[in-house]
Amino acid sequence: MCKICNLAENNKLPAPVHVCVKNYEGSSKRMEATMTLELTIQVKRQCGFIVGFIVADDDSSMRATLKHSYKHLSATMP
């Protein structure tokens, strides 16, 4: 939660109109996996490309998310 939203919530007030930097709901551990999956799906749908390689730090949660989700994209995870 951003500082402005957090302050408003703590004071039980509506947050004023602002550019909120919070753009993800969920744990920070899942953020990389979720964003990688979303971008992979977006590239497939908008451009017709299937991602063949992903260079990353070999995070097991990201690999597991992509491996499971690739089944729905008719592709295989290298």
All heavy atoms as a GROMACS GRO file, in nm:
protein
  602
    1MET      N    1   0.085  -0.117   0.000
    1MET     CA    2   0.000   0.000   0.000
    1MET      C    3   0.090   0.123   0.000
    1MET      O    4   0.188   0.129   0.072
    1MET     CB    5  -0.090  -0.004   0.123
    1MET     CG    6  -0.192   0.105   0.123
    1MET     SD    7  -0.312   0.093   0.259
    1MET     CE    8  -0.398  -0.053   0.215
    2CYS      N    9   0.056   0.223  -0.079
    2CYS     CA   10   0.138   0.344  -0.083
    2CYS      C   11   0.112   0.428   0.042
    2CYS      O   12   0.016   0.407   0.115
    2CYS     CB   13   0.111   0.423  -0.211
    2CYS     SG   14  -0.035   0.531  -0.208
    3LYS      N   15   0.201   0.522   0.066
    3LYS     CA   16   0.196   0.603   0.187
    3LYS      C   17   0.064   0.682   0.196
    3LYS      O   18   0.004   0.691   0.303
    3LYS     CB   19   0.315   0.698   0.189
    3LYS     CG   20   0.327   0.779   0.314
    3LYS     CD   21   0.452   0.864   0.311
    3LYS     CE   22   0.462   0.947   0.438
    3LYS     NZ   23   0.584   1.030   0.436
    4ILE      N   24   0.018   0.736   0.085
    4ILE     CA   25  -0.106   0.815   0.085
    4ILE      C   26  -0.226   0.727   0.115
    4ILE      O   27  -0.310   0.762   0.199
    4ILE     CB   28  -0.122   0.888  -0.050
    4ILE    CG1   29  -0.008   0.990  -0.068
    4ILE    CG2   30  -0.258   0.957  -0.059
    4ILE    CD1   31   0.000   1.050  -0.206
    5CYS      N   32  -0.234   0.611   0.051
    5CYS     CA   33  -0.344   0.518   0.076
    5CYS      C   34  -0.340   0.467   0.220
    5CYS      O   35  -0.443   0.454   0.286
    5CYS     CB   36  -0.338   0.400  -0.020
    5CYS     SG   37  -0.374   0.441  -0.191
    6ASN      N   38  -0.220   0.437   0.268
    6ASN     CA   39  -0.203   0.386   0.404
    6ASN      C   40  -0.247   0.489   0.507
    6ASN      O   41  -0.318   0.456   0.603
    6ASN     CB   42  -0.057   0.346   0.426
    6ASN     CG   43  -0.038   0.263   0.550
    6ASN    OD1   44  -0.130   0.196   0.594
    6ASN    ND2   45   0.081   0.266   0.604
    7LEU      N   46  -0.208   0.614   0.488
    7LEU     CA   47  -0.247   0.722   0.580
    7LEU      C   48  -0.399   0.739   0.582
    7LEU      O   49  -0.460   0.752   0.689
    7LEU     CB   50  -0.178   0.852   0.539
    7LEU     CG   51  -0.200   0.972   0.628
    7LEU    CD1   52  -0.145   0.947   0.768
    7LEU    CD2   53  -0.133   1.096   0.568
    8ALA      N   54  -0.460   0.737   0.465
    8ALA     CA   55  -0.605   0.752   0.457
    8ALA      C   56  -0.676   0.635   0.525
    8ALA      O   57  -0.772   0.655   0.600
    8ALA     CB   58  -0.649   0.761   0.311
    9GLU      N   59  -0.626   0.514   0.503
    9GLU     CA   60  -0.688   0.397   0.565
    9GLU      C   61  -0.674   0.401   0.717
    9GLU      O   62  -0.769   0.370   0.789
    9GLU     CB   63  -0.624   0.269   0.512
    9GLU     CG   64  -0.691   0.143   0.564
    9GLU     CD   65  -0.633   0.018   0.503
    9GLU    OE1   66  -0.649   0.000   0.382
    9GLU    OE2   67  -0.571  -0.060   0.578
   10ASN      N   68  -0.557   0.440   0.767
   10ASN     CA   69  -0.536   0.449   0.911
   10ASN      C   70  -0.627   0.552   0.977
   10ASN      O   71  -0.667   0.536   1.092
   10ASN     CB   72  -0.390   0.484   0.943
   10ASN     CG   73  -0.297   0.368   0.916
   10ASN    OD1   74  -0.340   0.253   0.905
   10ASN    ND2   75  -0.170   0.398   0.901
   11ASN      N   76  -0.661   0.658   0.903
   11ASN     CA   77  -0.749   0.763   0.956
   11ASN      C   78  -0.895   0.739   0.918
   11ASN      O   79  -0.980   0.825   0.941
   11ASN     CB   80  -0.703   0.900   0.907
   11ASN     CG   81  -0.571   0.939   0.968
   11ASN    OD1   82  -0.549   0.922   1.088
   11ASN    ND2   83  -0.479   0.991   0.887
   12LYS      N   84  -0.921   0.623   0.856
   12LYS     CA   85  -1.057   0.586   0.813
   12LYS      C   86  -1.121   0.693   0.724
   12LYS      O   87  -1.237   0.730   0.741
   12LYS     CB   88  -1.146   0.556   0.935
   12LYS     CG   89  -1.096   0.436   1.013
   12LYS     CD   90  -1.189   0.402   1.126
   12LYS     CE   91  -1.154   0.272   1.187
   12LYS     NZ   92  -1.056   0.260   1.282
   13LEU      N   93  -1.040   0.742   0.631
   13LEU     CA   94  -1.084   0.842   0.534
   13LEU      C   95  -1.062   0.788   0.394
   13LEU      O   96  -0.977   0.703   0.373
   13LEU     CB   97  -1.002   0.971   0.551
   13LEU     CG   98  -1.013   1.044   0.684
   13LEU    CD1   99  -0.907   1.152   0.693
   13LEU    CD2  100  -1.152   1.103   0.699
   14PRO      N  101  -1.138   0.841   0.297
   14PRO     CA  102  -1.111   0.800   0.159
   14PRO      C  103  -0.978   0.861   0.114
   14PRO      O  104  -0.944   0.973   0.153
   14PRO     CB  105  -1.228   0.856   0.080
   14PRO     CG  106  -1.283   0.967   0.163
   14PRO     CD  107  -1.253   0.932   0.307
   15ALA      N  108  -0.904   0.788   0.036
   15ALA     CA  109  -0.777   0.839  -0.015
   15ALA      C  110  -0.803   0.948  -0.118
   15ALA      O  111  -0.894   0.936  -0.200
   15ALA     CB  112  -0.697   0.726  -0.078
   16PRO      N  113  -0.726   1.056  -0.114
   16PRO     CA  114  -0.743   1.160  -0.214
   16PRO      C  115  -0.698   1.109  -0.352
   16PRO      O  116  -0.625   1.009  -0.362
   16PRO     CB  117  -0.650   1.272  -0.166
   16PRO     CG  118  -0.549   1.205  -0.080
   16PRO     CD  119  -0.618   1.086  -0.020
   17VAL      N  120  -0.740   1.176  -0.455
   17VAL     CA  121  -0.700   1.139  -0.590
   17VAL      C  122  -0.549   1.160  -0.600
   17VAL      O  123  -0.497   1.267  -0.567
   17VAL     CB  124  -0.774   1.224  -0.696
   17VAL    CG1  125  -0.724   1.192  -0.834
   17VAL    CG2  126  -0.923   1.202  -0.686
   18HIS      N  127  -0.479   1.055  -0.640
   18HIS     CA  128  -0.333   1.063  -0.653
   18HIS      C  129  -0.284   0.951  -0.746
   18HIS      O  130  -0.359   0.862  -0.780
   18HIS     CB  131  -0.265   1.050  -0.516
   18HIS     CG  132  -0.283   0.915  -0.451
   18HIS    ND1  133  -0.403   0.872  -0.397
   18HIS    CD2  134  -0.197   0.812  -0.434
   18HIS    CE1  135  -0.390   0.751  -0.348
   18HIS    NE2  136  -0.265   0.711  -0.370
   19VAL      N  137  -0.160   0.960  -0.786
   19VAL     CA  138  -0.100   0.855  -0.865
   19VAL      C  139  -0.046   0.753  -0.766
   19VAL      O  140   0.054   0.775  -0.699
   19VAL     CB  141   0.015   0.909  -0.954
   19VAL    CG1  142   0.081   0.795  -1.030
   19VAL    CG2  143  -0.036   1.015  -1.049
   20CYS      N  144  -0.117   0.641  -0.754
   20CYS     CA  145  -0.081   0.539  -0.658
   20CYS      C  146   0.024   0.446  -0.718
   20CYS      O  147   0.007   0.397  -0.829
   20CYS     CB  148  -0.205   0.458  -0.618
   20CYS     SG  149  -0.174   0.342  -0.484
   21VAL      N  150   0.131   0.424  -0.644
   21VAL     CA  151   0.238   0.338  -0.695
   21VAL      C  152   0.211   0.191  -0.674
   21VAL      O  153   0.282   0.107  -0.727
   21VAL     CB  154   0.374   0.376  -0.630
   21VAL    CG1  155   0.414   0.516  -0.668
   21VAL    CG2  156   0.368   0.361  -0.479
   22LYS      N  157   0.108   0.159  -0.598
   22LYS     CA  158   0.077   0.018  -0.575
   22LYS      C  159   0.004  -0.036  -0.698
   22LYS      O  160  -0.103   0.008  -0.734
   22LYS     CB  161  -0.010   0.000  -0.452
   22LYS     CG  162  -0.034  -0.145  -0.422
   22LYS     CD  163  -0.108  -0.167  -0.296
   22LYS     CE  164  -0.125  -0.317  -0.277
   22LYS     NZ  165  -0.192  -0.350  -0.158
   23ASN      N  166   0.066  -0.135  -0.761
   23ASN     CA  167   0.006  -0.192  -0.882
   23ASN      C  168  -0.001  -0.344  -0.877
   23ASN      O  169  -0.018  -0.408  -0.979
   23ASN     CB  170   0.083  -0.146  -1.005
   23ASN     CG  171   0.229  -0.185  -1.000
   23ASN    OD1  172   0.272  -0.260  -0.912
   23ASN    ND2  173   0.307  -0.134  -1.093
   24TYR      N  174   0.016  -0.401  -0.758
   24TYR     CA  175   0.011  -0.546  -0.746
   24TYR      C  176  -0.050  -0.584  -0.612
   24TYR      O  177  -0.011  -0.533  -0.508
   24TYR     CB  178   0.152  -0.605  -0.758
   24TYR     CG  179   0.155  -0.756  -0.744
   24TYR    CD1  180   0.109  -0.836  -0.846
   24TYR    CD2  181   0.201  -0.816  -0.628
   24TYR    CE1  182   0.109  -0.974  -0.833
   24TYR    CE2  183   0.202  -0.954  -0.614
   24TYR     CZ  184   0.155  -1.032  -0.717
   24TYR     OH  185   0.155  -1.168  -0.705
   25GLU      N  186  -0.146  -0.676  -0.616
   25GLU     CA  187  -0.206  -0.730  -0.494
   25GLU      C  188  -0.150  -0.869  -0.474
   25GLU      O  189  -0.165  -0.955  -0.559
   25GLU     CB  190  -0.359  -0.740  -0.510
   25GLU     CG  191  -0.429  -0.609  -0.530
   25GLU     CD  192  -0.458  -0.538  -0.400
   25GLU    OE1  193  -0.466  -0.604  -0.296
   25GLU    OE2  194  -0.474  -0.415  -0.404
   26GLY      N  195  -0.083  -0.893  -0.365
   26GLY     CA  196  -0.028  -1.025  -0.338
   26GLY      C  197   0.109  -1.013  -0.275
   26GLY      O  198   0.160  -0.904  -0.251
   27SER      N  199   0.171  -1.127  -0.252
   27SER     CA  200   0.301  -1.127  -0.186
   27SER      C  201   0.411  -1.086  -0.284
   27SER      O  202   0.400  -1.106  -0.405
   27SER     CB  203   0.331  -1.266  -0.130
   27SER     OG  204   0.360  -1.355  -0.235
   28SER      N  205   0.518  -1.031  -0.230
   28SER     CA  206   0.630  -0.989  -0.315
   28SER      C  207   0.697  -1.112  -0.378
   28SER      O  208   0.752  -1.102  -0.487
   28SER     CB  209   0.730  -0.908  -0.234
   28SER     OG  210   0.777  -0.982  -0.124
   29LYS      N  211   0.691  -1.224  -0.311
   29LYS     CA  212   0.751  -1.347  -0.366
   29LYS      C  213   0.682  -1.389  -0.496
   29LYS      O  214   0.744  -1.440  -0.588
   29LYS     CB  215   0.742  -1.460  -0.263
   29LYS     CG  216   0.806  -1.589  -0.310
   29LYS     CD  217   0.811  -1.690  -0.198
   29LYS     CE  218   0.863  -1.823  -0.242
   29LYS     NZ  219   1.003  -1.824  -0.275
   30ARG      N  220   0.552  -1.368  -0.505
   30ARG     CA  221   0.476  -1.408  -0.624
   30ARG      C  222   0.479  -1.303  -0.734
   30ARG      O  223   0.440  -1.331  -0.847
   30ARG     CB  224   0.330  -1.435  -0.586
   30ARG     CG  225   0.310  -1.546  -0.487
   30ARG     CD  226   0.321  -1.684  -0.546
   30ARG     NE  227   0.232  -1.696  -0.659
   30ARG     CZ  228   0.256  -1.774  -0.763
   30ARG    NH1  229   0.362  -1.847  -0.769
   30ARG    NH2  230   0.172  -1.780  -0.863
   31MET      N  231   0.523  -1.182  -0.702
   31MET     CA  232   0.515  -1.073  -0.800
   31MET      C  233   0.594  -1.104  -0.928
   31MET      O  234   0.543  -1.088  -1.038
   31MET     CB  235   0.564  -0.942  -0.740
   31MET     CG  236   0.541  -0.826  -0.832
   31MET     SD  237   0.587  -0.661  -0.775
   31MET     CE  238   0.631  -0.674  -0.609
   32GLU      N  239   0.719  -1.148  -0.914
   32GLU     CA  240   0.801  -1.177  -1.032
   32GLU      C  241   0.738  -1.286  -1.118
   32GLU      O  242   0.728  -1.271  -1.240
   32GLU     CB  243   0.941  -1.219  -0.989
   32GLU     CG  244   1.034  -1.244  -1.107
   32GLU     CD  245   1.172  -1.289  -1.065
   32GLU    OE1  246   1.185  -1.351  -0.958
   32GLU    OE2  247   1.266  -1.264  -1.141
   33ALA      N  248   0.691  -1.391  -1.056
   33ALA     CA  249   0.629  -1.500  -1.130
   33ALA      C  250   0.502  -1.455  -1.201
   33ALA      O  251   0.479  -1.487  -1.318
   33ALA     CB  252   0.599  -1.617  -1.037
   34THR      N  253   0.420  -1.379  -1.130
   34THR     CA  254   0.294  -1.332  -1.187
   34THR      C  255   0.318  -1.238  -1.305
   34THR      O  256   0.253  -1.251  -1.409
   34THR     CB  257   0.210  -1.262  -1.079
   34THR    OG1  258   0.186  -1.354  -0.972
   34THR    CG2  259   0.077  -1.214  -1.134
   35MET      N  260   0.410  -1.144  -1.289
   35MET     CA  261   0.438  -1.049  -1.397
   35MET      C  262   0.499  -1.119  -1.518
   35MET      O  263   0.465  -1.088  -1.632
   35MET     CB  264   0.532  -0.939  -1.349
   35MET     CG  265   0.472  -0.847  -1.244
   35MET     SD  266   0.318  -0.772  -1.298
   35MET     CE  267   0.214  -0.809  -1.158
   36THR      N  268   0.588  -1.215  -1.494
   36THR     CA  269   0.647  -1.290  -1.606
   36THR      C  270   0.539  -1.367  -1.681
   36THR      O  271   0.536  -1.367  -1.804
   36THR     CB  272   0.755  -1.387  -1.555
   36THR    OG1  273   0.853  -1.312  -1.483
   36THR    CG2  274   0.822  -1.460  -1.669
   37LEU      N  275   0.449  -1.430  -1.607
   37LEU     CA  276   0.339  -1.503  -1.670
   37LEU      C  277   0.249  -1.409  -1.749
   37LEU      O  278   0.214  -1.437  -1.864
   37LEU     CB  279   0.258  -1.578  -1.565
   37LEU     CG  280   0.134  -1.651  -1.617
   37LEU    CD1  281   0.174  -1.756  -1.720
   37LEU    CD2  282   0.059  -1.714  -1.501
   38GLU      N  283   0.213  -1.296  -1.691
   38GLU     CA  284   0.125  -1.201  -1.760
   38GLU      C  285   0.189  -1.150  -1.890
   38GLU      O  286   0.123  -1.140  -1.992
   38GLU     CB  287   0.091  -1.084  -1.668
   38GLU     CG  288  -0.009  -1.119  -1.561
   38GLU     CD  289  -0.046  -1.002  -1.473
   38GLU    OE1  290  -0.013  -0.886  -1.507
   38GLU    OE2  291  -0.109  -1.025  -1.368
   39LEU      N  292   0.318  -1.120  -1.885
   39LEU     CA  293   0.387  -1.072  -2.005
   39LEU      C  294   0.397  -1.182  -2.110
   39LEU      O  295   0.383  -1.156  -2.230
   39LEU     CB  296   0.525  -1.018  -1.970
   39LEU     CG  297   0.524  -0.887  -1.892
   39LEU    CD1  298   0.664  -0.853  -1.843
   39LEU    CD2  299   0.468  -0.774  -1.976
   40THR      N  300   0.422  -1.305  -2.068
   40THR     CA  301   0.430  -1.418  -2.160
   40THR      C  302   0.297  -1.440  -2.231
   40THR      O  303   0.292  -1.461  -2.353
   40THR     CB  304   0.472  -1.546  -2.084
   40THR    OG1  305   0.596  -1.521  -2.019
   40THR    CG2  306   0.486  -1.664  -2.177
   41ILE      N  307   0.189  -1.434  -2.156
   41ILE     CA  308   0.055  -1.451  -2.214
   41ILE      C  309   0.022  -1.335  -2.308
   41ILE      O  310  -0.032  -1.355  -2.417
   41ILE     CB  311  -0.050  -1.463  -2.102
   41ILE    CG1  312  -0.032  -1.596  -2.029
   41ILE    CG2  313  -0.192  -1.453  -2.159
   41ILE    CD1  314  -0.114  -1.609  -1.902
   42GLN      N  315   0.058  -1.213  -2.268
   42GLN     CA  316   0.031  -1.096  -2.350
   42GLN      C  317   0.104  -1.104  -2.485
   42GLN      O  318   0.046  -1.073  -2.589
   42GLN     CB  319   0.073  -0.970  -2.275
   42GLN     CG  320   0.036  -0.841  -2.343
   42GLN     CD  321   0.073  -0.720  -2.260
   42GLN    OE1  322   0.124  -0.731  -2.149
   42GLN    NE2  323   0.046  -0.603  -2.313
   43VAL      N  324   0.228  -1.146  -2.484
   43VAL     CA  325   0.306  -1.161  -2.608
   43VAL      C  326   0.241  -1.266  -2.698
   43VAL      O  327   0.231  -1.248  -2.819
   43VAL     CB  328   0.453  -1.197  -2.576
   43VAL    CG1  329   0.526  -1.246  -2.699
   43VAL    CG2  330   0.525  -1.079  -2.516
   44LYS      N  331   0.195  -1.375  -2.638
   44LYS     CA  332   0.129  -1.482  -2.716
   44LYS      C  333   0.001  -1.431  -2.780
   44LYS      O  334  -0.023  -1.451  -2.899
   44LYS     CB  335   0.100  -1.602  -2.624
   44LYS     CG  336   0.009  -1.707  -2.684
   44LYS     CD  337   0.082  -1.799  -2.778
   44LYS     CE  338   0.002  -1.924  -2.804
   44LYS     NZ  339  -0.064  -1.925  -2.931
   45ARG      N  340  -0.081  -1.362  -2.702
   45ARG     CA  341  -0.211  -1.316  -2.753
   45ARG      C  342  -0.199  -1.202  -2.853
   45ARG      O  343  -0.268  -1.200  -2.954
   45ARG     CB  344  -0.299  -1.272  -2.636
   45ARG     CG  345  -0.350  -1.387  -2.556
   45ARG     CD  346  -0.447  -1.344  -2.451
   45ARG     NE  347  -0.493  -1.460  -2.375
   45ARG     CZ  348  -0.534  -1.454  -2.250
   45ARG    NH1  349  -0.538  -1.339  -2.186
   45ARG    NH2  350  -0.574  -1.563  -2.188
   46GLN      N  351  -0.112  -1.107  -2.825
   46GLN     CA  352  -0.105  -0.988  -2.909
   46GLN      C  353  -0.016  -1.006  -3.032
   46GLN      O  354  -0.040  -0.945  -3.135
   46GLN     CB  355  -0.058  -0.868  -2.828
   46GLN     CG  356  -0.159  -0.823  -2.726
   46GLN     CD  357  -0.113  -0.702  -2.646
   46GLN    OE1  358  -0.003  -0.652  -2.663
   46GLN    NE2  359  -0.199  -0.655  -2.558
   47CYS      N  360   0.088  -1.087  -3.019
   47CYS     CA  361   0.186  -1.100  -3.129
   47CYS      C  362   0.191  -1.240  -3.189
   47CYS      O  363   0.250  -1.259  -3.294
   47CYS     CB  364   0.325  -1.061  -3.079
   47CYS     SG  365   0.332  -0.896  -3.008
   48GLY      N  366   0.134  -1.339  -3.118
   48GLY     CA  367   0.138  -1.475  -3.167
   48GLY      C  368   0.270  -1.546  -3.139
   48GLY      O  369   0.294  -1.654  -3.190
   49PHE      N  370   0.356  -1.484  -3.059
   49PHE     CA  371   0.486  -1.544  -3.027
   49PHE      C  372   0.475  -1.632  -2.905
   49PHE      O  373   0.401  -1.604  -2.812
   49PHE     CB  374   0.590  -1.436  -2.997
   49PHE     CG  375   0.616  -1.342  -3.111
   49PHE    CD1  376   0.631  -1.207  -3.087
   49PHE    CD2  377   0.626  -1.386  -3.241
   49PHE    CE1  378   0.655  -1.119  -3.190
   49PHE    CE2  379   0.650  -1.299  -3.345
   49PHE     CZ  380   0.665  -1.164  -3.319
   50ILE      N  381   0.553  -1.739  -2.904
   50ILE     CA  382   0.565  -1.823  -2.786
   50ILE      C  383   0.707  -1.804  -2.733
   50ILE      O  384   0.804  -1.820  -2.808
   50ILE     CB  385   0.539  -1.972  -2.818
   50ILE    CG1  386   0.393  -1.989  -2.862
   50ILE    CG2  387   0.570  -2.059  -2.698
   50ILE    CD1  388   0.357  -2.128  -2.906
   51VAL      N  389   0.717  -1.766  -2.609
   51VAL     CA  390   0.847  -1.742  -2.547
   51VAL      C  391   0.920  -1.875  -2.533
   51VAL      O  392   0.867  -1.969  -2.475
   51VAL     CB  393   0.829  -1.674  -2.409
   51VAL    CG1  394   0.964  -1.658  -2.340
   51VAL    CG2  395   0.761  -1.539  -2.426
   52GLY      N  396   1.040  -1.880  -2.586
   52GLY     CA  397   1.118  -2.003  -2.582
   52GLY      C  398   1.217  -2.008  -2.468
   52GLY      O  399   1.248  -2.115  -2.416
   53PHE      N  400   1.267  -1.892  -2.427
   53PHE     CA  401   1.367  -1.886  -2.320
   53PHE      C  402   1.336  -1.770  -2.228
   53PHE      O  403   1.295  -1.663  -2.274
   53PHE     CB  404   1.507  -1.867  -2.377
   53PHE     CG  405   1.555  -1.982  -2.458
   53PHE    CD1  406   1.540  -1.981  -2.596
   53PHE    CD2  407   1.614  -2.092  -2.399
   53PHE    CE1  408   1.582  -2.087  -2.673
   53PHE    CE2  409   1.656  -2.199  -2.475
   53PHE     CZ  410   1.640  -2.196  -2.612
   54ILE      N  411   1.357  -1.792  -2.101
   54ILE     CA  412   1.345  -1.685  -2.002
   54ILE      C  413   1.474  -1.687  -1.920
   54ILE      O  414   1.512  -1.790  -1.866
   54ILE     CB  415   1.222  -1.706  -1.911
   54ILE    CG1  416   1.096  -1.692  -1.994
   54ILE    CG2  417   1.224  -1.606  -1.795
   54ILE    CD1  418   0.969  -1.717  -1.920
   55VAL      N  419   1.540  -1.574  -1.917
   55VAL     CA  420   1.663  -1.562  -1.839
   55VAL      C  421   1.625  -1.504  -1.704
   55VAL      O  422   1.569  -1.395  -1.696
   55VAL     CB  423   1.766  -1.472  -1.910
   55VAL    CG1  424   1.891  -1.456  -1.827
   55VAL    CG2  425   1.798  -1.528  -2.048
   56ALA      N  426   1.652  -1.580  -1.598
   56ALA     CA  427   1.613  -1.537  -1.464
   56ALA      C  428   1.707  -1.599  -1.362
   56ALA      O  429   1.799  -1.672  -1.397
   56ALA     CB  430   1.468  -1.578  -1.436
   57ASP      N  431   1.679  -1.572  -1.236
   57ASP     CA  432   1.764  -1.623  -1.128
   57ASP      C  433   1.723  -1.763  -1.082
   57ASP      O  434   1.759  -1.805  -0.975
   57ASP     CB  435   1.763  -1.526  -1.010
   57ASP     CG  436   1.625  -1.504  -0.952
   57ASP    OD1  437   1.528  -1.565  -1.002
   57ASP    OD2  438   1.613  -1.426  -0.857
   58ASP      N  439   1.651  -1.834  -1.165
   58ASP     CA  440   1.607  -1.971  -1.137
   58ASP      C  441   1.522  -1.981  -1.011
   58ASP      O  442   1.537  -2.072  -0.931
   58ASP     CB  443   1.727  -2.066  -1.129
   58ASP     CG  444   1.685  -2.209  -1.161
   58ASP    OD1  445   1.585  -2.226  -1.235
   58ASP    OD2  446   1.749  -2.303  -1.112
   59ASP      N  447   1.436  -1.883  -0.994
   59ASP     CA  448   1.341  -1.884  -0.882
   59ASP      C  449   1.243  -1.998  -0.902
   59ASP      O  450   1.176  -2.007  -1.004
   59ASP     CB  451   1.268  -1.749  -0.878
   59ASP     CG  452   1.164  -1.740  -0.768
   59ASP    OD1  453   1.160  -1.829  -0.682
   59ASP    OD2  454   1.089  -1.642  -0.768
   60SER      N  455   1.236  -2.089  -0.806
   60SER     CA  456   1.152  -2.207  -0.822
   60SER      C  457   1.004  -2.173  -0.831
   60SER      O  458   0.930  -2.240  -0.902
   60SER     CB  459   1.177  -2.305  -0.708
   60SER     OG  460   1.146  -2.246  -0.584
   61SER      N  461   0.959  -2.067  -0.764
   61SER     CA  462   0.816  -2.032  -0.773
   61SER      C  463   0.783  -1.979  -0.911
   61SER      O  464   0.676  -2.006  -0.965
   61SER     CB  465   0.777  -1.931  -0.665
   61SER     OG  466   0.844  -1.809  -0.682
   62MET      N  467   0.876  -1.904  -0.973
   62MET     CA  468   0.851  -1.854  -1.108
   62MET      C  469   0.848  -1.970  -1.206
   62MET      O  470   0.761  -1.979  -1.290
   62MET     CB  471   0.956  -1.753  -1.151
   62MET     CG  472   0.928  -1.698  -1.290
   62MET     SD  473   1.037  -1.569  -1.346
   62MET     CE  474   1.190  -1.655  -1.362
   63ARG      N  475   0.944  -2.062  -1.197
   63ARG     CA  476   0.946  -2.178  -1.286
   63ARG      C  477   0.820  -2.261  -1.270
   63ARG      O  478   0.761  -2.304  -1.369
   63ARG     CB  479   1.068  -2.266  -1.257
   63ARG     CG  480   1.185  -2.235  -1.345
   63ARG     CD  481   1.292  -2.341  -1.333
   63ARG     NE  482   1.278  -2.452  -1.426
   63ARG     CZ  483   1.296  -2.447  -1.555
   63ARG    NH1  484   1.320  -2.332  -1.611
   63ARG    NH2  485   1.286  -2.554  -1.628
   64ALA      N  486   0.776  -2.283  -1.147
   64ALA     CA  487   0.656  -2.363  -1.122
   64ALA      C  488   0.533  -2.295  -1.180
   64ALA      O  489   0.449  -2.360  -1.244
   64ALA     CB  490   0.638  -2.386  -0.972
   65THR      N  491   0.521  -2.165  -1.162
   65THR     CA  492   0.406  -2.090  -1.216
   65THR      C  493   0.404  -2.099  -1.368
   65THR      O  494   0.300  -2.128  -1.428
   65THR     CB  495   0.412  -1.942  -1.173
   65THR    OG1  496   0.406  -1.936  -1.031
   65THR    CG2  497   0.298  -1.862  -1.233
   66LEU      N  498   0.518  -2.076  -1.430
   66LEU     CA  499   0.524  -2.080  -1.576
   66LEU      C  500   0.503  -2.220  -1.629
   66LEU      O  501   0.432  -2.240  -1.727
   66LEU     CB  502   0.657  -2.023  -1.625
   66LEU     CG  503   0.675  -1.874  -1.602
   66LEU    CD1  504   0.816  -1.833  -1.640
   66LEU    CD2  505   0.573  -1.793  -1.677
   67LYS      N  506   0.564  -2.319  -1.567
   67LYS     CA  507   0.551  -2.457  -1.613
   67LYS      C  508   0.405  -2.501  -1.610
   67LYS      O  509   0.354  -2.560  -1.704
   67LYS     CB  510   0.636  -2.550  -1.528
   67LYS     CG  511   0.642  -2.692  -1.581
   67LYS     CD  512   0.731  -2.778  -1.494
   67LYS     CE  513   0.862  -2.796  -1.566
   67LYS     NZ  514   0.952  -2.890  -1.501
   68HIS      N  515   0.336  -2.469  -1.502
   68HIS     CA  516   0.196  -2.505  -1.488
   68HIS      C  517   0.110  -2.429  -1.589
   68HIS      O  518   0.024  -2.486  -1.654
   68HIS     CB  519   0.148  -2.476  -1.346
   68HIS     CG  520   0.001  -2.497  -1.328
   68HIS    ND1  521  -0.056  -2.622  -1.321
   68HIS    CD2  522  -0.101  -2.408  -1.318
   68HIS    CE1  523  -0.188  -2.609  -1.306
   68HIS    NE2  524  -0.216  -2.481  -1.305
   69SER      N  525   0.135  -2.300  -1.603
   69SER     CA  526   0.052  -2.216  -1.688
   69SER      C  527   0.078  -2.236  -1.836
   69SER      O  528  -0.008  -2.210  -1.918
   69SER     CB  529   0.072  -2.069  -1.650
   69SER     OG  530   0.034  -2.050  -1.516
   70TYR      N  531   0.198  -2.280  -1.874
   70TYR     CA  532   0.229  -2.303  -2.014
   70TYR      C  533   0.139  -2.411  -2.074
   70TYR      O  534   0.116  -2.413  -2.193
   70TYR     CB  535   0.376  -2.342  -2.031
   70TYR     CG  536   0.463  -2.228  -2.077
   70TYR    CD1  537   0.472  -2.110  -2.004
   70TYR    CD2  538   0.536  -2.239  -2.194
   70TYR    CE1  539   0.553  -2.007  -2.046
   70TYR    CE2  540   0.617  -2.137  -2.238
   70TYR     CZ  541   0.625  -2.020  -2.164
   70TYR     OH  542   0.703  -1.917  -2.206
   71LYS      N  543   0.087  -2.500  -1.990
   71LYS     CA  544  -0.003  -2.604  -2.040
   71LYS      C  545  -0.123  -2.541  -2.109
   71LYS      O  546  -0.174  -2.593  -2.208
   71LYS     CB  547  -0.049  -2.694  -1.926
   71LYS     CG  548   0.061  -2.778  -1.868
   71LYS     CD  549   0.012  -2.856  -1.747
   71LYS     CE  550   0.128  -2.924  -1.679
   71LYS     NZ  551   0.088  -2.985  -1.552
   72HIS      N  552  -0.168  -2.427  -2.058
   72HIS     CA  553  -0.284  -2.358  -2.117
   72HIS      C  554  -0.247  -2.281  -2.242
   72HIS      O  555  -0.334  -2.240  -2.316
   72HIS     CB  556  -0.344  -2.263  -2.013
   72HIS     CG  557  -0.384  -2.332  -1.886
   72HIS    ND1  558  -0.488  -2.422  -1.880
   72HIS    CD2  559  -0.332  -2.327  -1.762
   72HIS    CE1  560  -0.499  -2.469  -1.758
   72HIS    NE2  561  -0.405  -2.413  -1.684
   73LEU      N  562  -0.117  -2.262  -2.265
   73LEU     CA  563  -0.072  -2.189  -2.385
   73LEU      C  564  -0.028  -2.282  -2.496
   73LEU      O  565   0.023  -2.239  -2.598
   73LEU     CB  566   0.045  -2.097  -2.347
   73LEU     CG  567   0.015  -1.985  -2.248
   73LEU    CD1  568   0.144  -1.912  -2.211
   73LEU    CD2  569  -0.087  -1.888  -2.304
   74SER      N  570  -0.045  -2.412  -2.476
   74SER     CA  571  -0.003  -2.513  -2.573
   74SER      C  572   0.146  -2.500  -2.604
   74SER      O  573   0.187  -2.498  -2.720
   74SER     CB  574  -0.085  -2.501  -2.702
   74SER     OG  575  -0.220  -2.523  -2.674
   75ALA      N  576   0.225  -2.488  -2.502
   75ALA     CA  577   0.370  -2.478  -2.518
   75ALA      C  578   0.436  -2.560  -2.409
   75ALA      O  579   0.370  -2.610  -2.320
   75ALA     CB  580   0.414  -2.332  -2.511
   76THR      N  581   0.567  -2.570  -2.417
   76THR     CA  582   0.640  -2.641  -2.313
   76THR      C  583   0.743  -2.549  -2.251
   76THR      O  584   0.800  -2.465  -2.318
   76THR     CB  585   0.710  -2.767  -2.367
   76THR    OG1  586   0.798  -2.725  -2.471
   76THR    CG2  587   0.610  -2.868  -2.419
   77MET      N  588   0.766  -2.569  -2.127
   77MET     CA  589   0.866  -2.490  -2.054
   77MET      C  590   1.001  -2.558  -2.072
   77MET      O  591   1.015  -2.675  -2.043
   77MET     CB  592   0.828  -2.486  -1.906
   77MET     CG  593   0.920  -2.405  -1.822
   77MET     SD  594   0.895  -2.232  -1.852
   77MET     CE  595   1.011  -2.164  -1.735
   78PRO      N  596   1.100  -2.484  -2.123
   78PRO     CA  597   1.232  -2.544  -2.143
   78PRO      C  598   1.296  -2.583  -2.011
   78PRO      O  599   1.265  -2.534  -1.908
   78PRO     CB  600   1.312  -2.433  -2.211
   78PRO     CG  601   1.228  -2.312  -2.218
   78PRO     CD  602   1.093  -2.348  -2.165
   0.00000   0.00000   0.00000
